[in-house]
């Protein structure tokens, strides 16, 4: 006889996993930004043909997508009666909301302090 699985518990775990992926993506974007950050000029200097610029934007996009999926999955499964992991759902929701806020803050910092260098 097959056991009945609870999809709300799976959504709770999915929300925490998505938030974890989002945290790693934001950390990757911050690493790429801080590697090329010039403290004296307060700018992020990147080459026009380099891989750092699209990778940074890709990491921020991945973080926003993972945060959105995690927030949605956590919010949908948080108030259900059959969910025995309601606390995990709320944790995934709030971690995902934090990931979205951190990713958008990182994007704004990067966008307004970047300087693209054209190499001859």
ABEGO torsion letter per residue (X at the ends): XBBBBBAAAAAAAAAAAAAAAAAAAAAAAAAAAAAABBAAAGBBBBBAABAAAAAAAAAAAAAAAAAAAAAAAAAAAAABAABAAAAAAAAAAAAAAAAAAAAAAAAAAAAAABBBBBBX
